[in-house]
Amino acid sequence: MAFETINSDDILTAQKITNHIKVYAGPGAGKTHFLVENVKNLVTNNSLITNSKIRKVLCITYTNAAVDEIIRRLEGYTDYVEAHTIHGFIIEHIIKPFQHDLIALMKLDFNVSVNQKGKISSQTEGLGILHGIDKEEIFQFIKNTNPEKFENDGFGYSKKMMGNVEVDNDAFVNSIIKGEERTYRIKPSSKIKSEHLLPLKKYMWSIVRKLTHNEILYFGYRILEYDPTALYTLRVKFPFIFVDEFQDTNPLQTLLVKMIGQKSSIIGVVGDIAQSIYSFQGAKPSDLNSFKIDAENDVEYLINDNRRSSKNIINFCNFLRQSDTNVIQKSARIYKSEEFKNQTESKKIHFLIGDTPKIRNTIAKVISNGGVVLTRTWAAAFNYMEGIDTGQKELLKKIYNSYYNTPIQLRDEIVEHNNVTWVRAFRFIFNLWKSHSTGSFIDVVYALKLVSDIDLTKITPKIIFQLDKLASNVFSNIDSDCCTCEVIKMFNEKIIENDYSVLREYIGGCDFFVQIFDDQDHEDLIENVSMLRWNTSYNLFTEVFSEDSKYMTVHQAKGLEWDKVIVSVSPNKFDKITIDRVFSNPTLLEEDAASEFVRIYYVACSRAKDDLYIHIESGCSQKLIDDGLSKFIETSGLIVEYEFI
């Protein structure tokens, strides 16, 4: 594969920016810096932008945090630039302005008639799509769509179950890729009768007027395909579109970007195959390699520099990446002083094999000195925390395993969303506890918004007084060993008392209570969550998943960096790999579970700037690591200095 090698400071010339571009860049290469500086150059010097009042540069990236970072770096240029997640972009520029097309496609693709009254938008962040709606109202709506057929049907569906009913994006995309007749369908459900699916979707689209996150992608693509005016409008407004972290995009997002780039708009994508770790969302490493819009004229660039890590850490990551001969990173760090450079470069990779007191003490010391532990799962993080007993750690692992084979990513639910019922209930009680402890009004607001669509303009001193009194009563007798579910139940028992009638009416009426579990939750999950102590679950929400956490999953850590990192990433049976193979024969380009595990390991190790500790509890010997690294050093000529503690 022929690349033009550049570095992150390079500004692409006006000539080069007339073609679609693809930039391969590894961790620490300065991808965001490259993107931001080239965007600044475009809005300053390119006549398509400077001679227009409506044209802008569009930046699409993977997370809201990344959007905020790009906007921060583009301070002073934001009048000429828009930054969005892919979902945010579709809602703002396709769904909202082309509502007639959206409604027409609901009828054309699914034979669902939706009226024109009111905007249809995305589900509210952090709340289920059917939040605040009475189940009986939904059931009655379904019955009314066909009274003769449905009148005697039994409806035992939970709102969570019904909220998961959505367009089948996978079937739609596969039909496009295979060149077959288009597949337009609602995803089949083993728990909801097939004849109820379309009436249920009609309720969500016409009454609730919300789209799921996957439906945003579907209708975004279909509107552009269906309405040439919508596509033309985007191409006129955004002559340049940059997509960061392209390895994380799923196939439908890729198809949408390609469609826009077929005429006039220039597309630039930036990504790294070795950091593709979102297969559960449909992302594949080959999508970056195969991405082409104009095969003859697209230009490919390569940034091999690494500005983040020491030379020793970079070469160790090159060892893990050795199956990818295109990217071999080299150090491009700028050191504050020669003394600091010597101190940093002399640090070896530290291997900790086993689980001895000496190793545990070493890890504890690194954490106390600012180190961060990266694990595969959030439950594994508790192995490194003080004050959590073995029984509670086992409960957390069981809860994690309850979600392993489901589309629910509990880490994301805890960090970013609150669609899981018990997660929302726990977060509510912890926010209420924080507001009670600190007197913070904003935490009261956060708490109430999790369980009710409150109107802040209607909050009164009496409501605040009653809430404060209720919190005092609930939290007065709790200790670290009491179960969190019991605290929530105590809140529910107290709020029905007459002393809190005004508060209860404000939050949700006389029948209000904080629901802890959903009808769909299995008995074993309910049992395990119910036994989580206050101290354990509070640490889970506030320490493991806080912004300044010292215990993170690899997926959570993606895009971040620290001076000292402890990698404790062990494969499970679903990864189809053992830890010894990671060090004897690391391969990461294939689209199988084993290669994805190596990519996860690579991402974890590449977060370290100066000090990398690798903890392997079992399954790999010092000799095997010696042999694997020695072979790599001999064949590559790259030096990796390491030690065993």
N, C-alpha and C positions, 0 to 999 in steps of 0.2 A: 504494500500500500504506500503510495507516494504522498508525503506530507511536506508542507513548508514549515520549517521550525521557526518559531517566534518566541518572544517572552511576554510576560503580562504587561510590560510597559509599552509595547508596540502599539502604535496607532495605525489602523488600516487606511490606506490611501483611498482617495475618491474613486479611483479606478477599481480597486479591489472590492469596494463596497457596492459595486454594481452587480455582483454575483452573490448567490446564496453561499453562506459559509458554515463550516462545521469546525469546531475547535475541540481537540482532545486535550484534556489537562488533568493531571493527577491531583492528589491531596496537597494542599499548601502551595499550589501553583499560582495562586492569585487570580482565580477565575472571575470572581466578582469585581476585583480591581480592573481587570482587563475589560470586562463588560461596561463598567461605569465610565471608565476613561474614554472608551470609544463612543459611548452614548453622548458624553459631553462634547466630543469633537464633532459629532454629527449635528447636534442642535446649534452648535456655534458656527459651523462652516458649510453645511450642506444646504444648497439652495432650495431643495424640496421642503425643508423645515423653515429656514430663515425667511423665505419669501411667502410664507403662508401663515394665516392666523388659525387654521384648523388642524393642520397636519402635526402629528406628534410621533415620537419614538415610543414603542410599546415594549416593556420588559415583563416577561412572565417567569415566575419562579415557583418553587414547590410549596413553601410554607408562608404563613402570615409574618413570621419573624424575619424571614429572608426578604419579603416585600418591604418591611419597615427598615431593614438595613440598607437596601438599595435606595430608598427614598432619603434616608439620612445622608448617605454619601453623595446624593445628587442635589443637596441643598443649593439653592440658587439657580437650578436648571429645571425644576419641577413644573414650570409653566409649559414646558415643551416635551414632557415625558409623563407617561403613565406606567405605574408598576402594579401588577395584580398577580394573585394566584390564577391558575387556569379557570377555576370555578368563578372567582370574582370577575375576571374578564368576560366570561360568557354571560353571567347575569347582567353586568352593567352595559355591555355593548351588543348583546344579541337577544337575550330573553326579554329584558325590559322594553327596548324600543320596538320589538317586532312581535307584540302580543297576538296580533291577528294571525300571523303565520304559526305561532305556537298552538293556538286553538285549532286552526285548520289542520295541522299535522296530528293533533290528538284524534281528530275525526278520521282523517285519511289513513293513518297507520293503525289505529286501534278501534275505530268506530265508536269512539267516546265523544259524545256531544257535550260541549262546555260553553256556558254563556259568556258574554263579553263583559260582565259586570265585575269590576275590580281587577287589580293586577295579580298575576300569578308570579310568584318568586320562589326563592329557595327556603327550605325549612330553617327555622330559627336556630342559630348556632347554640349548641348545648341543650336543646330541647328536642324530644321526639317529635316527629311530624304530626302526631295526633295528640300532642300535649294539651291538656285542658279541655278535652272533648269527652263527653259522656259516651261510653261504649254503646249504650242502648240507642242513642241517636244515630250512630253509624249503622247498627243492625236494622233499625227501622228504615233508614234510607235504602239499604240494600233490598229489603223486602218490597219497598214501594216501586223499585225499578221493574219488578215482575211479580206482582202480588199473587197471581195464580200459581206460579212456579215455586216461589220462595216463602209463602205465608207460613207453611208448616215446618220450615227448616229450623234446626237448632243452631244457635250461634254461640259458641263457647270460646271465641277467639279473644286473645288478649290484645291490647292496643299495640304492644311491642311487636307481636306477631303480624298484625295488620300493617303496621308501619314499615315492615320489611318488604312489603309487596311493591315491586317496581319493574320498570322496563328491563328486559333481558339484554344488557349491553353486549355480553359475550357472544350470544347467538347472532346479534346484528353485525358485529365486527367480523366474526368468522365468515358470515355469508358474503361480506364485501371482499375479504382477503381471498376467499376461494373462488370468487367470481360467480357465485351461485345466485339464485333468486333471493332477493332481500328477505330477511327474517324479521318481521315486526311482531313482537309478542311480549306479554307480561311474563316475568319469570315464574315457572311452575312452582307450586308450594305443596309440600307433603302434608301441611297442617291446615291448609285452607282449601275448600272445595274449588275446583277449577272454575265453576260457573259463578262463583262469588268474586273472582279476581277483578274482572272489568267493572262491575258495579262499585267495588271498593275503590278502584282507581278513579272512577268517576267522582266519588265522594271527595277524594283528596284533591283532585284537580279543579272541581267545580265549586265545592263548598269550602274546604280548607284553603284551596288555591296555593298549594305548596308543591314543590318538586324535591325529590331526594337528590343527594349529591351526584349519584350516577345518572339520574334523569337530566340533570343540568348539562352533562356532557352529551348525552344522546340528543336532546332537543337543540343544543347549540350547533351540533354538526348538521342535523336535519334542516334547521332553518337556513343555514348557509347553502345547503345543497338545493333546497326547495325554492328559495327566493334570491334571484340574481342581484336584486337591489341591496339586500342585506350584505351580501358578499362584496359588492362593489363599494358600498359605504365604508366597510372596514378597510379595504385596500386603499381608498382615498385618504382616510384619516390616519392610517398607520403605514407609511411607506417603508418603515424599518421595524422589524419585530425580532427581539432577542429572547431566546428561551434558555434560561440557566438550569443546571441540574437535569439535563435532558435525559440522562439515563434513568430517571425516576418516572418518566411519563408512561402512561399506558397506551395501548394501540389506538384507542379512539381519539385521545388527545393528539397523537401523532398524525392521524388522518386529517383532523381539523386544521392543524398547523400547515400541513402539506397543501390542503385545499386553498387556503388563503395565499400561499406562496406561488400558486400556479401562474399568476399574472401580477405584474407591477410591484407588489410588496416584496422587499428583500428579507429573507429569513436567515437569522444567525442562531445556531444552537451550540451550546457549550456543555460538555459533559465528560464523564469518566466511566468506562465500562467496568473497571475494577471496583467501583463504588455502587454498582447496581444491586441493591439488597431489598427491593420491594416487589419481589415476584408475586407475593400474596395480593398485590393490587394490579397485577397484570403487566408490570414492567419487566422487560427482558434486555439483557446486555447487548444482544445482536441488533436491537432496534436502533441504537446509536450508530453502529457500523453500517447498517443498511439504509439509513435515512438519506434519501436523495430526492431533490425536486426536479432539477435539471441535470441529469447525469453527466452531460458533456461539459457543463460550465461551472458546476458547483466546485468550490475551493475548500480544501481541507488543510487545517493548521494543527500544529502540535506544540504544546508548551511542556518542556521536560523539567523546567526549574521547580524547585521546592524551596519556598522562603520560610517555611514553618519550622522544620525539624533539623536536628543536627545531622551531620553526614552519616554517622553511625546508624541512627534510626532510619534514615532514608535508605541506606543499603540493606538493612534488615527487611524493610518493606519491599525493596526490589527483589529480595529473596522470595518473599511470599508471592510476588507478581511475576516470577520468572517465565511463566507460560505465555505472557503477553510481551512479545519482542518489540512491539511498537513503542511502548512507553518505558524508558529507563530513566528514572529521575536522578537529578544531580542537585547538589546544594547550591542555593543562591541566597543564603542568609546574609544579612548585613549585621555585624556584631557591634555592640556598643563600644567595646574596647578589645584590645588584643588579649588582655588578661581574661575577660569574660569568654572570649572565643576558646582559649586554651582550656578553661575550666569545663566548658560545655562539651567540646569535642573529645575530651578525655573520658567522658562517661560511657561506660559499657552498657550493653543490653543486659538486664538482670533477670536470670531465670530462677524461679522459686518452684521446685518440684516437691510435691508432697504437702502434708498438712501438719507440720510440726509446730511446737510452741515458738521455735526460733523464727519460722516463716511467718506465723501469725503476728509476732511482735514486730517483725520488719514491716509488714503491711500496715499495722496500726501506726507505726512511726511515720511512714510515708503519708498516710491519710492526715495525720495531725500536722504535717508540714505542708499541707496544701494539695496533696495528691488526690486523684479521683479514681474510683474503681469502676471499670466498665464490665458489665456482665451481659449474657445473652438474654436473660429474662429478668423482669423486675423482682420476681420472687427470690432469685439467686442473690440479689443485692443484700438481702438480710443476713446472709452468711457472714458478712463483714461488719455488721453493726453490733454494737454493744447493747446489752440489756434486753435482747429479744430471745426468749427461750426456745429450745428445740421444737417443742410442741407447736408453738405459734409459727415457726418457720415452715413446718410441715403443712400447716393449714394454708399458708400462702401459696405453697407449691401446688396443693390440691385445687385451690381457686384458679390459679394460672392454668392448670391442665384442663379445667372445665371449659375454657375458652379456646384451647389450642386448635381444635378442628372446626371452629366457627369463624364467620367473617368478622367477628368482633375483635378488635385489637384493644385489649383492656388498657394498655399503656396510654394509647391515644385518648381513650375515653377519660382516663383520670387526668391526663395533662391538658387536653384541649377541649374535650366534649363532656357531656353528661347524659348521654342517651341511655346508659345502663341504669336501671332504677335504683339499685342499691348504691351505686357510685354517686348518683345525684343526692340520695338521702344522706350518705356519709359526708359529702362535701357541704351540704346544707348545715349539718350539726357542727362541723368543724369551723365554718365561717361564723356561725352564731356564737360558738365558744370564743373565737378570736375577738369578735366585737364586744362580747361580755368582758373579756380579760383586759382589753386595751381601750375600750370606749370608742372604738372606730365605727363611725356611722356608715362608711363605705362598705364595711364587711357585713353590716346588717342588710344593706341593699343587695349585695352579692348573694347572701343567704336566701333572702325572700324571692329573688328573681329565679332561683333554682327550682322553686316549688310553686310559683304563681306568677301570672302576668300582671304584676302590680303597676299601679299608676302613681308615680312618685309625687305628682302634684296634689294627690289626695291624702298623703300621709300627714298625720296630726300629732301634736305632742302627746295626746292620750294614747295613741297607738304605740308610740315609742316607749312611753312609760309602761304600758302593759307588757310589751315585748321584753323590756329590761327586767321587769318583775318576774316574768315567766322564766327567763334565762337564769336568773338568780336561784329560783326554786329548783330548776332542772340540774344545774351544775354544782349546787351546794354540797352534794354528797358523793360526787363521782370520784373515783381514784383510778390509777393506771391499770388495775386488774379488772375493772368492770367491763362488760361487753358493750361495744358501741351501739349495737342494735337495741340494747336495753335502755340506753340513754335516749335514743330516738323514740322508743315506745313511751318513755316517761314524758317526753315533750307532747306526744299525742294524747296521753291521759290528762295532762295538765290543761291543754288548750281548750278542752271542752267545758272547763269550769266557767262559771258566770263571771269571775273576775277578769276574764280575757275575751269577753264577747265582742268588744269593738275590734280588737286585733283579729279575732277569728273571722269576722264579717269582712274585714278589709282584705285579708289574705285569700279567702276562698269560700266564705259562707259557713253556715252551721255544720255542714258535713265535711269540712276540711280536715285532712290529716296528712301527715307525711308518709307516703307509701314507701316501704323498704324493698319489697320484692314484687316481681311481676308474675302473672299467672303462668308464664312460660318457664320460669326458673325451676330447675330440677331440685329435687329434695336434698341431694347431697351438697349442691351449691348453697342452698339456703342454710343447711346445717353448718357448713364450714364458715360461711360469712358470719353467721350468728355467734360463732365462738371467737371471733376476732376481738381481742381486748382493745380497750381505748388506746393504750400506749402503742400497740402494734399498728393499728390502722391509722392513728394520727401520724406516726412516723412514716407510714407508707405514703400518705397524701402530702405531708409537709416536708419530709426530708428526701425520700427517694425521688419524688417527682416535683421538687421545687426548682426554681430557676438556678439557684446556687447549690444544687445538690452535689454531694461528694460520691453518690452512688447512682449510676445511670446505666440504662441499657445502651447497646451499641446504636440502635436506631434513634434513640433519643439524643445521643451524642453527635450524630452526623452533622457536620458543619461547624462543630465546636473544636476547641483546642485547649490544652493545659500544659504547664511545664512538666508535671509529673503524672504519669498515667500507669495504673495497674490493670492489666488485661486478664480477666478471668472468664474466658469464653469456652465452654465445653459443649461438644456436639451431643445431640440426643439421637434416638434410634431413627427419627424421621430424616435426619441429615445425611444418612447413608455414607458416613465417613467417621473415621476414628482420629483422635488427636495426633497419633503418631504419623498418620499419612500427611497431615498438614505440614509436618517438618521433613518428611522423607520424600514426598512428591506433591508439592503444592500446585494445583491447577485451578484457575478461577475464570476461564473464559466460557466454559460450557454452561448450558441452561439446565443443569440438574441440581439436586439438593446439595450434593457434595461441593460443587464449585461455588454455590452461593454461600455455603458455610465458610469457605476460604475467603471469599470477598468480605464477609462479615468480620472475620479475623483481621483482614487487611485494614478495613476501615477503623477498627478499634485501635490497632497499633499505630496507625498514621495520625491519631489525635495527639500524640506525645510530641512535645517540642524539644525537651532536653533530657528527660529521664524516662525510660520505658522499662517497666517491670512486668514480666509475664509469669502468671501463677498457673501451674498445671498440677492439679491435685493428684491425678493418677492417669495411667494410660500411655505414658511416654517416658523414655529413659534419657539420661544425660548422654549416653553413647549415641542414641539415635539422632538427637539434636546436633551433637558434634559432627556426626557423619554427614547429615544433610547440609549443614552450613559449610563444612569443609569442601564438599563437592561443589557447592555454588561459588565459593570464593575462588576455587581453582579454575572453574570454567568461565566465570564472568570477569575475573580480575578485580572485583569489588571487595573491599575489606569490611568485614563485620566483626567488631570486637565485642565479646560477651563474657559473662561470668555466671557461675552457679552459686546461689546462696543457700 
